[in-house]
Structures are given as C-alpha cells and as structure tokens.
Amino acid sequence: MNENEVLLRLRTLLKPRLAQLGVAEKDVADTLNLTRSGVLDSFALMDLLAEAETAFGAQLDLDVLAVEDFATLRGMARSFAKALKP
C-alpha cells in the first residue's frame, strides 16, 4: 500500500470524527496539524492512531517518531506506508 492509498484510508477512518464535530472533510488539509488546529484533541488523535494500526495491521513506534510524523494526515500516511513496506 503506497502513501496515497494509506492517506485515503486514514481519511475514511477520520470521517466519522469530523462529522461528529461538524467539520467538513474538505476543510482538513493533508498537512493540517490535527491537534493544534483543534480538529482532534490528543486522546482522539491516539484513538485514530490505534484504529489505523488495527486497520493496517501495523504498529508505529511512537517513541522513535517525531510529533510531526503523526500530527498530520500526510505524516501518518507516510509513517504507515513505511511500516507496511516488506
């Protein structure tokens, strides 16, 4: 699965959370910092990461990643795409 495919899947996982908040999906850029912008709080971000780990069957080692690696959809997609490479 490449980075763009992962990104689309992450957007699908995020969609219900955005709907609950009344945020339009088009308003969330791939490079938007999800916590700084207020789209997600830190707990919701960790829930999204856990859900993505289950969906992709891959775990991210958050101790080795920089915050930027999982604070945006693009960063998460890049990190998961790397983790999914054989």
PDB file of N, CA, C and O in Angstrom:
ATOM      1  N   MET A   1       0.860  -1.172   0.000  1.00  0.00           N
ATOM      2  CA  MET A   1       0.000   0.000   0.000  1.00  0.00           C
ATOM      3  C   MET A   1       0.906   1.233   0.000  1.00  0.00           C
ATOM      4  O   MET A   1       1.790   1.367   0.846  1.00  0.00           O
ATOM      5  N   ASN A   2       0.673   2.128  -0.958  1.00  0.00           N
ATOM      6  CA  ASN A   2       1.522   3.313  -1.019  1.00  0.00           C
ATOM      7  C   ASN A   2       0.957   4.434  -0.134  1.00  0.00           C
ATOM      8  O   ASN A   2      -0.125   4.309   0.441  1.00  0.00           O
ATOM      9  N   GLU A   3       1.707   5.514  -0.044  1.00  0.00           N
ATOM     10  CA  GLU A   3       1.348   6.611   0.859  1.00  0.00           C
ATOM     11  C   GLU A   3      -0.020   7.218   0.539  1.00  0.00           C
ATOM     12  O   GLU A   3      -0.785   7.529   1.452  1.00  0.00           O
ATOM     13  N   ASN A   4      -0.330   7.387  -0.737  1.00  0.00           N
ATOM     14  CA  ASN A   4      -1.623   7.982  -1.103  1.00  0.00           C
ATOM     15  C   ASN A   4      -2.787   7.053  -0.784  1.00  0.00           C
ATOM     16  O   ASN A   4      -3.858   7.517  -0.393  1.00  0.00           O
ATOM     17  N   GLU A   5      -2.592   5.751  -0.946  1.00  0.00           N
ATOM     18  CA  GLU A   5      -3.638   4.790  -0.585  1.00  0.00           C
ATOM     19  C   GLU A   5      -3.870   4.796   0.923  1.00  0.00           C
ATOM     20  O   GLU A   5      -5.007   4.732   1.389  1.00  0.00           O
ATOM     21  N   VAL A   6      -2.776   4.875   1.675  1.00  0.00           N
ATOM     22  CA  VAL A   6      -2.883   4.948   3.135  1.00  0.00           C
ATOM     23  C   VAL A   6      -3.610   6.233   3.529  1.00  0.00           C
ATOM     24  O   VAL A   6      -4.460   6.223   4.421  1.00  0.00           O
ATOM     25  N   LEU A   7      -3.278   7.325   2.869  1.00  0.00           N
ATOM     26  CA  LEU A   7      -3.913   8.611   3.163  1.00  0.00           C
ATOM     27  C   LEU A   7      -5.430   8.537   2.953  1.00  0.00           C
ATOM     28  O   LEU A   7      -6.196   9.026   3.784  1.00  0.00           O
ATOM     29  N   LEU A   8      -5.852   7.940   1.868  1.00  0.00           N
ATOM     30  CA  LEU A   8      -7.294   7.793   1.611  1.00  0.00           C
ATOM     31  C   LEU A   8      -7.968   6.963   2.698  1.00  0.00           C
ATOM     32  O   LEU A   8      -9.076   7.277   3.134  1.00  0.00           O
ATOM     33  N   ARG A   9      -7.301   5.916   3.123  1.00  0.00           N
ATOM     34  CA  ARG A   9      -7.855   5.059   4.192  1.00  0.00           C
ATOM     35  C   ARG A   9      -7.936   5.831   5.507  1.00  0.00           C
ATOM     36  O   ARG A   9      -8.921   5.711   6.236  1.00  0.00           O
ATOM     37  N   LEU A  10      -6.907   6.623   5.815  1.00  0.00           N
ATOM     38  CA  LEU A  10      -6.923   7.438   7.033  1.00  0.00           C
ATOM     39  C   LEU A  10      -8.076   8.441   6.991  1.00  0.00           C
ATOM     40  O   LEU A  10      -8.743   8.665   8.001  1.00  0.00           O
ATOM     41  N   ARG A  11      -8.305   9.036   5.842  1.00  0.00           N
ATOM     42  CA  ARG A  11      -9.420   9.985   5.704  1.00  0.00           C
ATOM     43  C   ARG A  11     -10.751   9.292   5.963  1.00  0.00           C
ATOM     44  O   ARG A  11     -11.655   9.879   6.558  1.00  0.00           O
ATOM     45  N   THR A  12     -10.873   8.043   5.516  1.00  0.00           N
ATOM     46  CA  THR A  12     -12.092   7.268   5.765  1.00  0.00           C
ATOM     47  C   THR A  12     -12.268   7.024   7.259  1.00  0.00           C
ATOM     48  O   THR A  12     -13.380   7.110   7.779  1.00  0.00           O
ATOM     49  N   LEU A  13     -11.166   6.721   7.949  1.00  0.00           N
ATOM     50  CA  LEU A  13     -11.229   6.495   9.396  1.00  0.00           C
ATOM     51  C   LEU A  13     -11.563   7.782  10.148  1.00  0.00           C
ATOM     52  O   LEU A  13     -12.237   7.746  11.177  1.00  0.00           O
ATOM     53  N   LEU A  14     -11.096   8.904   9.641  1.00  0.00           N
ATOM     54  CA  LEU A  14     -11.303  10.192  10.304  1.00  0.00           C
ATOM     55  C   LEU A  14     -12.704  10.760  10.058  1.00  0.00           C
ATOM     56  O   LEU A  14     -13.209  11.541  10.865  1.00  0.00           O
ATOM     57  N   LYS A  15     -13.319  10.374   8.964  1.00  0.00           N
ATOM     58  CA  LYS A  15     -14.603  10.958   8.538  1.00  0.00           C
ATOM     59  C   LYS A  15     -15.680  10.970   9.633  1.00  0.00           C
ATOM     60  O   LYS A  15     -16.316  12.007   9.820  1.00  0.00           O
ATOM     61  N   PRO A  16     -15.920   9.862  10.372  1.00  0.00           N
ATOM     62  CA  PRO A  16     -16.957   9.909  11.419  1.00  0.00           C
ATOM     63  C   PRO A  16     -16.641  10.918  12.527  1.00  0.00           C
ATOM     64  O   PRO A  16     -17.545  11.559  13.063  1.00  0.00           O
ATOM     65  N   ARG A  17     -15.370  11.054  12.865  1.00  0.00           N
ATOM     66  CA  ARG A  17     -14.986  12.023  13.899  1.00  0.00           C
ATOM     67  C   ARG A  17     -15.264  13.444  13.423  1.00  0.00           C
ATOM     68  O   ARG A  17     -15.750  14.281  14.184  1.00  0.00           O
ATOM     69  N   LEU A  18     -14.953  13.705  12.167  1.00  0.00           N
ATOM     70  CA  LEU A  18     -15.209  15.037  11.608  1.00  0.00           C
ATOM     71  C   LEU A  18     -16.701  15.339  11.588  1.00  0.00           C
ATOM     72  O   LEU A  18     -17.120  16.453  11.901  1.00  0.00           O
ATOM     73  N   ALA A  19     -17.497  14.345  11.220  1.00  0.00           N
ATOM     74  CA  ALA A  19     -18.954  14.533  11.181  1.00  0.00           C
ATOM     75  C   ALA A  19     -19.497  14.877  12.566  1.00  0.00           C
ATOM     76  O   ALA A  19     -20.371  15.734  12.700  1.00  0.00           O
ATOM     77  N   GLN A  20     -18.977  14.206  13.597  1.00  0.00           N
ATOM     78  CA  GLN A  20     -19.420  14.492  14.972  1.00  0.00           C
ATOM     79  C   GLN A  20     -19.104  15.924  15.366  1.00  0.00           C
ATOM     80  O   GLN A  20     -19.858  16.555  16.107  1.00  0.00           O
ATOM     81  N   LEU A  21     -17.984  16.432  14.866  1.00  0.00           N
ATOM     82  CA  LEU A  21     -17.561  17.788  15.206  1.00  0.00           C
ATOM     83  C   LEU A  21     -18.163  18.844  14.285  1.00  0.00           C
ATOM     84  O   LEU A  21     -18.024  20.043  14.528  1.00  0.00           O
ATOM     85  N   GLY A  22     -18.828  18.395  13.233  1.00  0.00           N
ATOM     86  CA  GLY A  22     -19.377  19.339  12.271  1.00  0.00           C
ATOM     87  C   GLY A  22     -18.318  19.974  11.390  1.00  0.00           C
ATOM     88  O   GLY A  22     -18.502  21.085  10.893  1.00  0.00           O
ATOM     89  N   VAL A  23     -17.207  19.271  11.195  1.00  0.00           N
ATOM     90  CA  VAL A  23     -16.110  19.764  10.364  1.00  0.00           C
ATOM     91  C   VAL A  23     -16.195  19.086   9.001  1.00  0.00           C
ATOM     92  O   VAL A  23     -16.302  17.862   8.918  1.00  0.00           O
ATOM     93  N   ALA A  24     -16.148  19.868   7.949  1.00  0.00           N
ATOM     94  CA  ALA A  24     -16.190  19.313   6.593  1.00  0.00           C
ATOM     95  C   ALA A  24     -14.843  18.688   6.259  1.00  0.00           C
ATOM     96  O   ALA A  24     -13.794  19.258   6.559  1.00  0.00           O
ATOM     97  N   GLU A  25     -14.880  17.528   5.644  1.00  0.00           N
ATOM     98  CA  GLU A  25     -13.645  16.822   5.286  1.00  0.00           C
ATOM     99  C   GLU A  25     -12.745  17.689   4.405  1.00  0.00           C
ATOM    100  O   GLU A  25     -11.522  17.651   4.535  1.00  0.00           O
ATOM    101  N   LYS A  26     -13.350  18.466   3.514  1.00  0.00           N
ATOM    102  CA  LYS A  26     -12.567  19.316   2.612  1.00  0.00           C
ATOM    103  C   LYS A  26     -11.797  20.404   3.363  1.00  0.00           C
ATOM    104  O   LYS A  26     -10.847  20.971   2.825  1.00  0.00           O
ATOM    105  N   ASP A  27     -12.199  20.696   4.596  1.00  0.00           N
ATOM    106  CA  ASP A  27     -11.528  21.717   5.394  1.00  0.00           C
ATOM    107  C   ASP A  27     -10.301  21.190   6.125  1.00  0.00           C
ATOM    108  O   ASP A  27      -9.591  21.953   6.781  1.00  0.00           O
ATOM    109  N   VAL A  28     -10.050  19.888   6.015  1.00  0.00           N
ATOM    110  CA  VAL A  28      -8.908  19.286   6.705  1.00  0.00           C
ATOM    111  C   VAL A  28      -7.853  18.917   5.662  1.00  0.00           C
ATOM    112  O   VAL A  28      -7.931  17.869   5.021  1.00  0.00           O
ATOM    113  N   ALA A  29      -6.871  19.797   5.510  1.00  0.00           N
ATOM    114  CA  ALA A  29      -5.781  19.557   4.557  1.00  0.00           C
ATOM    115  C   ALA A  29      -4.898  18.420   5.063  1.00  0.00           C
ATOM    116  O   ALA A  29      -4.840  18.146   6.261  1.00  0.00           O
ATOM    117  N   ASP A  30      -4.221  17.773   4.140  1.00  0.00           N
ATOM    118  CA  ASP A  30      -3.336  16.664   4.500  1.00  0.00           C
ATOM    119  C   ASP A  30      -2.220  17.095   5.441  1.00  0.00           C
ATOM    120  O   ASP A  30      -1.697  16.284   6.206  1.00  0.00           O
ATOM    121  N   THR A  31      -1.855  18.376   5.384  1.00  0.00           N
ATOM    122  CA  THR A  31      -0.747  18.884   6.190  1.00  0.00           C
ATOM    123  C   THR A  31      -1.202  19.664   7.423  1.00  0.00           C
ATOM    124  O   THR A  31      -0.375  20.240   8.130  1.00  0.00           O
ATOM    125  N   LEU A  32      -2.500  19.687   7.684  1.00  0.00           N
ATOM    126  CA  LEU A  32      -3.029  20.392   8.852  1.00  0.00           C
ATOM    127  C   LEU A  32      -2.656  19.648  10.129  1.00  0.00           C
ATOM    128  O   LEU A  32      -2.885  18.444  10.237  1.00  0.00           O
ATOM    129  N   ASN A  33      -2.084  20.362  11.094  1.00  0.00           N
ATOM    130  CA  ASN A  33      -1.790  19.747  12.387  1.00  0.00           C
ATOM    131  C   ASN A  33      -3.128  19.533  13.092  1.00  0.00           C
ATOM    132  O   ASN A  33      -3.815  20.489  13.452  1.00  0.00           O
ATOM    133  N   LEU A  34      -3.482  18.281  13.278  1.00  0.00           N
ATOM    134  CA  LEU A  34      -4.819  17.929  13.766  1.00  0.00           C
ATOM    135  C   LEU A  34      -5.080  18.369  15.198  1.00  0.00           C
ATOM    136  O   LEU A  34      -6.217  18.694  15.539  1.00  0.00           O
ATOM    137  N   THR A  35      -4.059  18.385  16.039  1.00  0.00           N
ATOM    138  CA  THR A  35      -4.283  18.800  17.425  1.00  0.00           C
ATOM    139  C   THR A  35      -4.166  20.313  17.581  1.00  0.00           C
ATOM    140  O   THR A  35      -4.992  20.928  18.256  1.00  0.00           O
ATOM    141  N   ARG A  36      -3.162  20.915  16.971  1.00  0.00           N
ATOM    142  CA  ARG A  36      -3.006  22.365  17.088  1.00  0.00           C
ATOM    143  C   ARG A  36      -4.195  23.116  16.509  1.00  0.00           C
ATOM    144  O   ARG A  36      -4.563  24.186  16.995  1.00  0.00           O
ATOM    145  N   SER A  37      -4.788  22.552  15.477  1.00  0.00           N
ATOM    146  CA  SER A  37      -5.931  23.199  14.824  1.00  0.00           C
ATOM    147  C   SER A  37      -7.224  23.005  15.612  1.00  0.00           C
ATOM    148  O   SER A  37      -8.215  23.694  15.367  1.00  0.00           O
ATOM    149  N   GLY A  38      -7.212  22.062  16.561  1.00  0.00           N
ATOM    150  CA  GLY A  38      -8.406  21.788  17.344  1.00  0.00           C
ATOM    151  C   GLY A  38      -9.339  20.769  16.713  1.00  0.00           C
ATOM    152  O   GLY A  38     -10.413  20.494  17.250  1.00  0.00           O
ATOM    153  N   VAL A  39      -8.940  20.202  15.571  1.00  0.00           N
ATOM    154  CA  VAL A  39      -9.772  19.181  14.930  1.00  0.00           C
ATOM    155  C   VAL A  39      -9.862  17.952  15.831  1.00  0.00           C
ATOM    156  O   VAL A  39     -10.935  17.368  15.983  1.00  0.00           O
ATOM    157  N   LEU A  40      -8.742  17.560  16.426  1.00  0.00           N
ATOM    158  CA  LEU A  40      -8.714  16.430  17.363  1.00  0.00           C
ATOM    159  C   LEU A  40      -7.970  16.847  18.621  1.00  0.00           C
ATOM    160  O   LEU A  40      -7.009  17.613  18.554  1.00  0.00           O
ATOM    161  N   ASP A  41      -8.412  16.345  19.767  1.00  0.00           N
ATOM    162  CA  ASP A  41      -7.592  16.525  20.960  1.00  0.00           C
ATOM    163  C   ASP A  41      -6.609  15.353  21.004  1.00  0.00           C
ATOM    164  O   ASP A  41      -6.681  14.452  20.169  1.00  0.00           O
ATOM    165  N   SER A  42      -5.705  15.362  21.961  1.00  0.00           N
ATOM    166  CA  SER A  42      -4.662  14.330  21.995  1.00  0.00           C
ATOM    167  C   SER A  42      -5.242  12.927  22.174  1.00  0.00           C
ATOM    168  O   SER A  42      -4.700  11.962  21.636  1.00  0.00           O
ATOM    169  N   PHE A  43      -6.330  12.807  22.917  1.00  0.00           N
ATOM    170  CA  PHE A  43      -6.954  11.489  23.107  1.00  0.00           C
ATOM    171  C   PHE A  43      -7.562  10.980  21.795  1.00  0.00           C
ATOM    172  O   PHE A  43      -7.413   9.810  21.443  1.00  0.00           O
ATOM    173  N   ALA A  44      -8.242  11.869  21.085  1.00  0.00           N
ATOM    174  CA  ALA A  44      -8.847  11.484  19.805  1.00  0.00           C
ATOM    175  C   ALA A  44      -7.770  11.128  18.784  1.00  0.00           C
ATOM    176  O   ALA A  44      -7.964  10.230  17.964  1.00  0.00           O
ATOM    177  N   LEU A  45      -6.638  11.828  18.830  1.00  0.00           N
ATOM    178  CA  LEU A  45      -5.531  11.509  17.929  1.00  0.00           C
ATOM    179  C   LEU A  45      -4.997  10.113  18.217  1.00  0.00           C
ATOM    180  O   LEU A  45      -4.739   9.340  17.295  1.00  0.00           O
ATOM    181  N   MET A  46      -4.831   9.790  19.495  1.00  0.00           N
ATOM    182  CA  MET A  46      -4.338   8.459  19.865  1.00  0.00           C
ATOM    183  C   MET A  46      -5.360   7.385  19.487  1.00  0.00           C
ATOM    184  O   MET A  46      -4.978   6.293  19.067  1.00  0.00           O
ATOM    185  N   ASP A  47      -6.642   7.679  19.631  1.00  0.00           N
ATOM    186  CA  ASP A  47      -7.689   6.739  19.200  1.00  0.00           C
ATOM    187  C   ASP A  47      -7.608   6.499  17.694  1.00  0.00           C
ATOM    188  O   ASP A  47      -7.720   5.362  17.233  1.00  0.00           O
ATOM    189  N   LEU A  48      -7.413   7.575  16.931  1.00  0.00           N
ATOM    190  CA  LEU A  48      -7.295   7.448  15.479  1.00  0.00           C
ATOM    191  C   LEU A  48      -6.079   6.602  15.118  1.00  0.00           C
ATOM    192  O   LEU A  48      -6.158   5.741  14.242  1.00  0.00           O
ATOM    193  N   LEU A  49      -4.957   6.845  15.788  1.00  0.00           N
ATOM    194  CA  LEU A  49      -3.751   6.051  15.521  1.00  0.00           C
ATOM    195  C   LEU A  49      -3.978   4.577  15.842  1.00  0.00           C
ATOM    196  O   LEU A  49      -3.567   3.704  15.077  1.00  0.00           O
ATOM    197  N   ALA A  50      -4.628   4.298  16.965  1.00  0.00           N
ATOM    198  CA  ALA A  50      -4.903   2.904  17.348  1.00  0.00           C
ATOM    199  C   ALA A  50      -5.830   2.241  16.333  1.00  0.00           C
ATOM    200  O   ALA A  50      -5.625   1.086  15.959  1.00  0.00           O
ATOM    201  N   GLU A  51      -6.844   2.971  15.892  1.00  0.00           N
ATOM    202  CA  GLU A  51      -7.767   2.433  14.892  1.00  0.00           C
ATOM    203  C   GLU A  51      -7.031   2.170  13.573  1.00  0.00           C
ATOM    204  O   GLU A  51      -7.277   1.164  12.908  1.00  0.00           O
ATOM    205  N   ALA A  52      -6.134   3.076  13.207  1.00  0.00           N
ATOM    206  CA  ALA A  52      -5.354   2.909  11.976  1.00  0.00           C
ATOM    207  C   ALA A  52      -4.404   1.719  12.097  1.00  0.00           C
ATOM    208  O   ALA A  52      -4.242   0.958  11.142  1.00  0.00           O
ATOM    209  N   GLU A  53      -3.780   1.554  13.250  1.00  0.00           N
ATOM    210  CA  GLU A  53      -2.890   0.403  13.449  1.00  0.00           C
ATOM    211  C   GLU A  53      -3.656  -0.901  13.256  1.00  0.00           C
ATOM    212  O   GLU A  53      -3.150  -1.839  12.640  1.00  0.00           O
ATOM    213  N   THR A  54      -4.861  -0.957  13.777  1.00  0.00           N
ATOM    214  CA  THR A  54      -5.698  -2.149  13.602  1.00  0.00           C
ATOM    215  C   THR A  54      -6.075  -2.323  12.131  1.00  0.00           C
ATOM    216  O   THR A  54      -5.978  -3.424  11.591  1.00  0.00           O
ATOM    217  N   ALA A  55      -6.497  -1.257  11.496  1.00  0.00           N
ATOM    218  CA  ALA A  55      -6.924  -1.320  10.092  1.00  0.00           C
ATOM    219  C   ALA A  55      -5.789  -1.742   9.166  1.00  0.00           C
ATOM    220  O   ALA A  55      -6.006  -2.495   8.217  1.00  0.00           O
ATOM    221  N   PHE A  56      -4.578  -1.257   9.441  1.00  0.00           N
ATOM    222  CA  PHE A  56      -3.436  -1.558   8.579  1.00  0.00           C
ATOM    223  C   PHE A  56      -2.659  -2.791   9.021  1.00  0.00           C
ATOM    224  O   PHE A  56      -1.831  -3.308   8.272  1.00  0.00           O
ATOM    225  N   GLY A  57      -2.925  -3.262  10.234  1.00  0.00           N
ATOM    226  CA  GLY A  57      -2.178  -4.410  10.740  1.00  0.00           C
ATOM    227  C   GLY A  57      -0.714  -4.085  10.971  1.00  0.00           C
ATOM    228  O   GLY A  57       0.150  -4.951  10.831  1.00  0.00           O
ATOM    229  N   ALA A  58      -0.438  -2.845  11.321  1.00  0.00           N
ATOM    230  CA  ALA A  58       0.941  -2.400  11.563  1.00  0.00           C
ATOM    231  C   ALA A  58       0.948  -1.463  12.760  1.00  0.00           C
ATOM    232  O   ALA A  58       0.013  -0.689  12.965  1.00  0.00           O
ATOM    233  N   GLN A  59       2.009  -1.541  13.542  1.00  0.00           N
ATOM    234  CA  GLN A  59       2.134  -0.649  14.693  1.00  0.00           C
ATOM    235  C   GLN A  59       3.241   0.362  14.450  1.00  0.00           C
ATOM    236  O   GLN A  59       4.290   0.039  13.892  1.00  0.00           O
ATOM    237  N   LEU A  60       2.986   1.589  14.877  1.00  0.00           N
ATOM    238  CA  LEU A  60       4.000   2.629  14.808  1.00  0.00           C
ATOM    239  C   LEU A  60       4.675   2.729  16.163  1.00  0.00           C
ATOM    240  O   LEU A  60       4.013   2.684  17.199  1.00  0.00           O
ATOM    241  N   ASP A  61       5.982   2.862  16.152  1.00  0.00           N
ATOM    242  CA  ASP A  61       6.720   3.058  17.396  1.00  0.00           C
ATOM    243  C   ASP A  61       6.782   4.560  17.659  1.00  0.00           C
ATOM    244  O   ASP A  61       7.653   5.255  17.135  1.00  0.00           O
ATOM    245  N   LEU A  62       5.864   5.047  18.463  1.00  0.00           N
ATOM    246  CA  LEU A  62       5.761   6.483  18.711  1.00  0.00           C
ATOM    247  C   LEU A  62       6.967   7.044  19.448  1.00  0.00           C
ATOM    248  O   LEU A  62       7.190   8.254  19.445  1.00  0.00           O
ATOM    249  N   ASP A  63       7.748   6.168  20.082  1.00  0.00           N
ATOM    250  CA  ASP A  63       8.951   6.627  20.779  1.00  0.00           C
ATOM    251  C   ASP A  63      10.033   7.068  19.795  1.00  0.00           C
ATOM    252  O   ASP A  63      10.885   7.889  20.137  1.00  0.00           O
ATOM    253  N   VAL A  64      10.005   6.530  18.583  1.00  0.00           N
ATOM    254  CA  VAL A  64      11.031   6.864  17.596  1.00  0.00           C
ATOM    255  C   VAL A  64      10.563   7.919  16.599  1.00  0.00           C
ATOM    256  O   VAL A  64      11.379   8.519  15.900  1.00  0.00           O
ATOM    257  N   LEU A  65       9.282   8.143  16.532  1.00  0.00           N
ATOM    258  CA  LEU A  65       8.743   9.118  15.585  1.00  0.00           C
ATOM    259  C   LEU A  65       8.700  10.510  16.205  1.00  0.00           C
ATOM    260  O   LEU A  65       8.508  10.667  17.410  1.00  0.00           O
ATOM    261  N   ALA A  66       8.880  11.500  15.366  1.00  0.00           N
ATOM    262  CA  ALA A  66       8.712  12.884  15.804  1.00  0.00           C
ATOM    263  C   ALA A  66       7.217  13.208  15.781  1.00  0.00           C
ATOM    264  O   ALA A  66       6.450  12.567  15.061  1.00  0.00           O
ATOM    265  N   VAL A  67       6.817  14.178  16.550  1.00  0.00           N
ATOM    266  CA  VAL A  67       5.406  14.571  16.618  1.00  0.00           C
ATOM    267  C   VAL A  67       4.863  14.866  15.220  1.00  0.00           C
ATOM    268  O   VAL A  67       3.721  14.526  14.913  1.00  0.00           O
ATOM    269  N   GLU A  68       5.671  15.493  14.381  1.00  0.00           N
ATOM    270  CA  GLU A  68       5.242  15.832  13.026  1.00  0.00           C
ATOM    271  C   GLU A  68       4.900  14.587  12.209  1.00  0.00           C
ATOM    272  O   GLU A  68       4.141  14.661  11.243  1.00  0.00           O
ATOM    273  N   ASP A  69       5.461  13.449  12.601  1.00  0.00           N
ATOM    274  CA  ASP A  69       5.214  12.207  11.867  1.00  0.00           C
ATOM    275  C   ASP A  69       3.787  11.698  12.038  1.00  0.00           C
ATOM    276  O   ASP A  69       3.310  10.923  11.210  1.00  0.00           O
ATOM    277  N   PHE A  70       3.112  12.111  13.076  1.00  0.00           N
ATOM    278  CA  PHE A  70       1.737  11.630  13.264  1.00  0.00           C
ATOM    279  C   PHE A  70       0.751  12.737  13.627  1.00  0.00           C
ATOM    280  O   PHE A  70      -0.392  12.452  13.985  1.00  0.00           O
ATOM    281  N   ALA A  71       1.176  13.989  13.539  1.00  0.00           N
ATOM    282  CA  ALA A  71       0.285  15.110  13.855  1.00  0.00           C
ATOM    283  C   ALA A  71      -0.577  15.524  12.665  1.00  0.00           C
ATOM    284  O   ALA A  71      -1.585  16.211  12.832  1.00  0.00           O
ATOM    285  N   THR A  72      -0.178  15.106  11.468  1.00  0.00           N
ATOM    286  CA  THR A  72      -0.937  15.431  10.258  1.00  0.00           C
ATOM    287  C   THR A  72      -1.328  14.138   9.545  1.00  0.00           C
ATOM    288  O   THR A  72      -0.713  13.094   9.760  1.00  0.00           O
ATOM    289  N   LEU A  73      -2.334  14.213   8.712  1.00  0.00           N
ATOM    290  CA  LEU A  73      -2.730  13.032   7.940  1.00  0.00           C
ATOM    291  C   LEU A  73      -1.600  12.597   7.011  1.00  0.00           C
ATOM    292  O   LEU A  73      -1.355  11.400   6.856  1.00  0.00           O
ATOM    293  N   ARG A  74      -0.909  13.555   6.392  1.00  0.00           N
ATOM    294  CA  ARG A  74       0.195  13.225   5.484  1.00  0.00           C
ATOM    295  C   ARG A  74       1.330  12.539   6.245  1.00  0.00           C
ATOM    296  O   ARG A  74       1.904  11.566   5.757  1.00  0.00           O
ATOM    297  N   GLY A  75       1.653  13.040   7.432  1.00  0.00           N
ATOM    298  CA  GLY A  75       2.703  12.423   8.236  1.00  0.00           C
ATOM    299  C   GLY A  75       2.337  11.013   8.664  1.00  0.00           C
ATOM    300  O   GLY A  75       3.171  10.109   8.625  1.00  0.00           O
ATOM    301  N   MET A  76       1.084  10.827   9.075  1.00  0.00           N
ATOM    302  CA  MET A  76       0.622   9.484   9.454  1.00  0.00           C
ATOM    303  C   MET A  76       0.686   8.543   8.260  1.00  0.00           C
ATOM    304  O   MET A  76       1.135   7.403   8.382  1.00  0.00           O
ATOM    305  N   ALA A  77       0.237   9.023   7.104  1.00  0.00           N
ATOM    306  CA  ALA A  77       0.237   8.192   5.896  1.00  0.00           C
ATOM    307  C   ALA A  77       1.659   7.770   5.546  1.00  0.00           C
ATOM    308  O   ALA A  77       1.899   6.609   5.215  1.00  0.00           O
ATOM    309  N   ARG A  78       2.592   8.699   5.617  1.00  0.00           N
ATOM    310  CA  ARG A  78       3.996   8.398   5.321  1.00  0.00           C
ATOM    311  C   ARG A  78       4.533   7.356   6.300  1.00  0.00           C
ATOM    312  O   ARG A  78       5.206   6.407   5.897  1.00  0.00           O
ATOM    313  N   SER A  79       4.232   7.536   7.584  1.00  0.00           N
ATOM    314  CA  SER A  79       4.723   6.614   8.616  1.00  0.00           C
ATOM    315  C   SER A  79       4.144   5.214   8.438  1.00  0.00           C
ATOM    316  O   SER A  79       4.867   4.224   8.542  1.00  0.00           O
ATOM    317  N   PHE A  80       2.844   5.132   8.169  1.00  0.00           N
ATOM    318  CA  PHE A  80       2.224   3.817   7.973  1.00  0.00           C
ATOM    319  C   PHE A  80       2.712   3.165   6.680  1.00  0.00           C
ATOM    320  O   PHE A  80       2.935   1.955   6.645  1.00  0.00           O
ATOM    321  N   ALA A  81       2.880   3.955   5.621  1.00  0.00           N
ATOM    322  CA  ALA A  81       3.371   3.391   4.358  1.00  0.00           C
ATOM    323  C   ALA A  81       4.758   2.782   4.557  1.00  0.00           C
ATOM    324  O   ALA A  81       5.050   1.716   4.014  1.00  0.00           O
ATOM    325  N   LYS A  82       5.611   3.451   5.331  1.00  0.00           N
ATOM    326  CA  LYS A  82       6.948   2.900   5.631  1.00  0.00           C
ATOM    327  C   LYS A  82       6.829   1.621   6.446  1.00  0.00           C
ATOM    328  O   LYS A  82       7.534   0.645   6.190  1.00  0.00           O
ATOM    329  N   ALA A  83       5.936   1.629   7.429  1.00  0.00           N
ATOM    330  CA  ALA A  83       5.767   0.455   8.299  1.00  0.00           C
ATOM    331  C   ALA A  83       5.203  -0.737   7.530  1.00  0.00           C
ATOM    332  O   ALA A  83       5.428  -1.884   7.914  1.00  0.00           O
ATOM    333  N   LEU A  84       4.479  -0.475   6.457  1.00  0.00           N
ATOM    334  CA  LEU A  84       3.854  -1.548   5.687  1.00  0.00           C
ATOM    335  C   LEU A  84       4.761  -2.119   4.602  1.00  0.00           C
ATOM    336  O   LEU A  84       4.446  -3.148   4.005  1.00  0.00           O
ATOM    337  N   LYS A  85       5.891  -1.451   4.346  1.00  0.00           N
ATOM    338  CA  LYS A  85       6.812  -1.961   3.324  1.00  0.00           C
ATOM    339  C   LYS A  85       7.455  -3.253   3.810  1.00  0.00           C
ATOM    340  O   LYS A  85       7.833  -3.373   4.975  1.00  0.00           O
ATOM    341  N   PRO A  86       7.574  -4.227   2.892  1.00  0.00           N
ATOM    342  CA  PRO A  86       8.184  -5.519   3.285  1.00  0.00           C
ATOM    343  C   PRO A  86       9.663  -5.397   3.591  1.00  0.00           C
ATOM    344  O   PRO A  86      10.307  -6.389   3.933  1.00  0.00           O
TER     345      PRO A  86
END
